[in-house]
Amino acid sequence: MSAELIGPVAVLDAMPQDMQDKVRGYAQGLDLRFAESFAEEDFAKVAKGAPYIVPRGRGLPAQVLRNADTVKLVHQWGTGYDKIPLDIAREKGVTVARSPGVNAPTIADLTIGMMIAALRRIPLHYNNTRAGKWIVPDIVPGARDLSSQKVGLLGFGAIGQLVAKRLTGFDCEVLYYRRSGEVEDTSARYADRDEILSTCDIVSLHMPLTEASRRTIGAAELDQMKDEALLVNTGRGGLIDEAALIDALTHRRIAGAALDVFTEEPIKPDNPLLRLDNVLPLPHIGGHSEDNLKRMVNHWASNIRAFHEGRGIDESCIVA
């Protein structure tokens, strides 16, 4: 006789069937129920009667959590928990957990790729070539190498530290800032925000979105940056004042931006950022790789099993 499945586990994501099959394969022993769409009513439907809820990119709407009648544990698929209403979870006595650092290698890799793609203007030439335009200029105007650039990292947790490690292979001078102070065992140099903003060729954001970090990059910070600077964001869209960024990019007060995240997601088709030729936009794919899928699902599934069996979850994963 097969063991009874743990659950139901409500996964707040509308995945195609082949993706669901992969996730079920990695989440052995769990009775997974996927939302039929990203609509709040479908999230509510799948959460009803489920002791475990796993929000993904769209988060957990407040009303869905309020009406979840049997939930005991909410486990974020990933690290950022800014879209989970922690106040309601505390009122209901619901444990909230996450998977810190699990997706760090994947996001660090993408960050480096975005830096290279934006600096070398790869999307422009990719599109031209696909359109049959074989354009080989003597130089690509505005294109630069990643090698030997001065890179500033705002936020220096698991992702920031792996980005810094990868940048050493490009002979980059790496500076970092984080609110809690300096980190041991890193070749990167601690610096204050003003030095990073005013001296770095690339500024990359790797901090969680909190009320303290919201709009960390606004008009004043963009004015501090060098005219030829590149801004990279694989953290959260809310870290940047988008209106100020659009203005700075439009008037070329900074050279460009590589963005995997936006204030509103999915991004609206009429967002000016999508029309600017000095913006590299991606649809929040930082953690979306085959390798990371297995790591991530194994992690939150293991935590749900531990919680269900009364073994407890590692304190580093507990949010509330």
LINNORSUL-V867236 format. One record per residue. PSI is psi as a letter, one per 30 degrees, with the letter a starting at -180 (* if undefined). Layout:
PSI
PSI
This chain:
k
l
k
k
k
k
a
l
j
j
j
i
k
i
l
l
e
e
e
e
e
e
e
e
e
f
h
k
f
k
j
k
k
k
k
f
a
g
k
e
e
e
e
e
e
f
f
k
g
k
f
k
k
j
l
b
e
f
a
j
k
e
e
e
e
e
f
j
f
g
k
e
k
k
j
k
j
a
e
k
g
f
g
k
i
e
e
e
e
e
e
f
g
k
k
k
l
a
i
k
f
e
g
e
e
e
e
e
e
e
e
e
e
e
e
e
e
e
e
g
h
e
e
e
f
e
e
e
e
f
g
g
j
j
j
i
l
e
l
j
k
f
k
l
l
e
k
g
l
j
k
k
j
j
k
h
b
e
e
e
e
e
e
e
e
e
f
e
f
g
h
k
k
k
l
l
k
l
e
g
a
l
k
l
h
k
f
l
k
k
l
l
e
e
e
e
e
f
f
k
e
k
k
k
k
h
l
l
j
l
e
e
f
k
h
e
j
a
e
e
e
e
f
f
l
l
e
g
l
k
k
k
j
g
c
k
e
f
f
k
j
e
e
e
e
e
e
e
e
e
g
h
f
l
e
l
k
j
k
f
l
l
e
k
k
k
k
k
f
g
k
f
f
f
f
k
f
g
k
j
k
l
h
h
g
e
g
i
l
e
e
e
e
e
e
e
e
e
e
f
e
e
e
e
e
e
e
e
g
g
f
l
k
k
f
f
f
k
e
*
